[in-house]
Amino acid sequence: MDLQIEKHQKAIRILELIKCLNYRIASHERWSDKFNCSGFNTSHYENRITIDTKIKERLQNYYNNNFKI
């Protein structure tokens, strides 16, 4: 019984991380668009978007392979 609860808690934490990464990606996209219009260098935001997207994809694959019914 405890093992099943721990598995559900881990699945919930992974889903929360995916949700957090969605917010981070959206935030970086907004700042990138805002600064791009102003002529500032936006490579930092573009790099963060790429990295966060890869992390999110790995978490989604892990969730789909281990927890999804």
Backbone bond lengths (Angstrom), bond angles and torsions (degrees), N, CA, C in turn:
res aa  C-N    CA-C-N  psi(-1)  N-CA   C-N-CA  omega(-1)  CA-C   N-CA-C  phi
1 M - - - 1.458 - - 1.520 111.02 -
2 D 1.325 117.38 -45.30 1.460 120.46 -179.12 1.518 111.84 -64.42
3 L 1.334 116.65 -34.16 1.454 120.97 179.65 1.518 110.90 -64.71
4 Q 1.323 116.20 -38.89 1.460 120.99 178.80 1.534 110.72 -67.07
5 I 1.316 117.49 -39.50 1.468 121.70 178.17 1.521 109.91 -64.67
6 E 1.336 116.80 -43.42 1.457 120.04 178.60 1.528 111.51 -62.49
7 K 1.330 116.21 -38.64 1.463 120.08 178.47 1.528 110.63 -64.28
8 H 1.321 117.46 -41.72 1.464 120.91 178.11 1.526 111.25 -66.01
9 Q 1.328 117.08 -39.65 1.460 120.31 178.37 1.522 111.14 -64.51
10 K 1.323 116.86 -39.64 1.466 120.54 177.95 1.529 110.02 -64.94
11 A 1.321 117.14 -41.54 1.467 120.95 178.20 1.527 110.40 -62.00
12 I 1.311 117.11 -40.96 1.469 121.25 178.92 1.525 110.29 -63.98
13 R 1.345 117.50 -42.97 1.471 120.29 178.81 1.525 111.49 -62.45
14 I 1.326 117.10 -39.09 1.460 120.21 178.55 1.522 110.48 -65.80
15 L 1.323 117.79 -42.37 1.462 120.75 177.60 1.525 111.38 -63.45
16 E 1.329 117.28 -36.89 1.462 120.67 177.05 1.527 110.86 -66.31
17 L 1.333 117.55 -38.45 1.467 120.71 176.37 1.524 111.07 -63.92
18 I 1.313 117.24 -41.22 1.464 120.98 178.40 1.526 110.09 -62.80
19 K 1.327 116.86 -42.35 1.460 121.00 178.20 1.527 110.84 -62.76
20 C 1.328 116.68 -43.13 1.462 121.64 178.46 1.530 110.66 -61.94
21 L 1.328 117.05 -42.38 1.460 120.20 179.10 1.527 111.60 -65.34
22 N 1.329 117.77 -35.18 1.470 120.24 175.92 1.528 110.45 -60.50
23 Y 1.340 116.59 -43.05 1.460 120.28 178.06 1.525 111.62 -65.18
24 R 1.340 116.39 -41.08 1.463 120.34 -179.78 1.524 111.31 -64.56
25 I 1.325 116.61 -42.86 1.466 120.72 179.48 1.521 109.77 -63.11
26 A 1.315 116.91 -44.73 1.473 120.26 178.85 1.519 111.12 -62.88
27 S 1.318 117.20 -39.50 1.459 121.16 179.18 1.522 110.91 -64.85
28 H 1.324 116.95 -45.10 1.463 120.43 178.70 1.524 111.51 -63.95
29 E 1.321 116.58 -37.02 1.466 119.81 177.91 1.527 111.08 -65.12
30 R 1.336 116.81 -40.78 1.467 119.73 178.10 1.527 111.29 -63.17
31 W 1.342 116.35 -47.36 1.461 119.69 179.73 1.519 111.51 -64.93
32 S 1.316 117.30 -38.12 1.462 120.95 178.68 1.521 110.45 -62.72
33 D 1.330 116.46 -44.95 1.463 120.45 178.44 1.526 110.91 -64.33
34 K 1.314 116.43 -40.94 1.462 121.06 -178.37 1.532 111.05 -63.96
35 F 1.337 116.78 -47.18 1.455 120.16 -177.77 1.516 112.35 -77.42
36 N 1.316 117.77 -27.71 1.456 120.93 178.47 1.521 110.34 -64.47
37 C 1.318 117.03 -37.04 1.463 121.00 178.05 1.522 110.93 -68.85
38 S 1.318 117.23 -26.72 1.459 121.42 -178.91 1.522 112.71 -87.50
39 G 1.326 117.33 -6.82 1.452 121.22 179.23 1.514 114.53 88.41
40 F 1.331 118.48 9.25 1.459 121.44 177.88 1.526 110.47 -80.00
41 N 1.323 115.70 161.16 1.448 121.40 176.74 1.529 109.21 -74.93
42 T 1.314 116.52 124.34 1.462 120.78 -176.58 1.527 112.46 -112.49
43 S 1.326 117.43 17.53 1.461 119.77 -176.27 1.531 111.76 -63.18
44 H 1.347 117.15 -33.09 1.462 119.77 178.27 1.528 110.60 -60.29
45 Y 1.322 116.62 -47.22 1.465 120.63 -178.99 1.524 110.81 -66.42
46 E 1.329 117.28 -38.60 1.458 120.45 178.91 1.522 111.05 -65.61
47 N 1.331 117.06 -39.39 1.463 120.77 176.99 1.527 110.92 -64.95
48 R 1.319 117.56 -43.07 1.464 121.28 179.60 1.525 110.62 -64.11
49 I 1.334 117.29 -38.76 1.465 120.79 178.03 1.526 109.87 -61.60
50 T 1.331 116.66 -44.59 1.458 121.40 -179.93 1.526 111.15 -63.02
51 I 1.327 116.78 -47.32 1.463 121.21 -178.69 1.525 110.87 -64.84
52 D 1.332 116.87 -47.12 1.465 120.16 -179.01 1.527 111.62 -63.64
53 T 1.334 117.02 -35.84 1.458 120.77 178.28 1.525 110.79 -65.16
54 K 1.332 116.68 -42.05 1.470 119.99 178.07 1.527 111.38 -64.61
55 I 1.320 116.46 -41.71 1.468 120.07 178.23 1.526 110.11 -62.77
56 K 1.320 116.38 -43.80 1.462 120.87 -179.99 1.528 111.03 -62.09
57 E 1.334 117.23 -41.42 1.461 120.81 178.93 1.526 111.28 -63.51
58 R 1.333 117.15 -40.10 1.465 120.37 178.40 1.526 110.87 -65.54
59 L 1.321 116.67 -42.24 1.463 119.50 178.46 1.525 111.18 -64.73
60 Q 1.328 116.52 -40.36 1.460 119.65 178.67 1.525 111.19 -64.51
61 N 1.330 116.83 -41.46 1.465 119.93 177.60 1.521 110.87 -63.84
62 Y 1.327 117.09 -42.47 1.460 121.10 178.56 1.527 110.43 -61.71
63 Y 1.324 115.72 -44.73 1.469 119.97 179.16 1.528 110.51 -62.80
64 N 1.329 116.67 -46.15 1.469 120.28 -178.19 1.525 111.63 -63.81
65 N 1.326 116.94 -36.50 1.476 120.31 -177.93 1.518 112.72 -77.95
66 N 1.335 118.27 -27.94 1.454 119.96 -171.75 1.525 115.61 -112.27
67 F 1.314 118.13 -22.95 1.463 118.80 -171.78 1.519 114.35 -124.98
68 K 1.311 117.77 -28.11 1.454 119.99 -174.50 1.531 110.47 -69.23
69 I 1.292 115.01 139.41 1.472 120.89 -177.92 1.515 110.13 -85.52
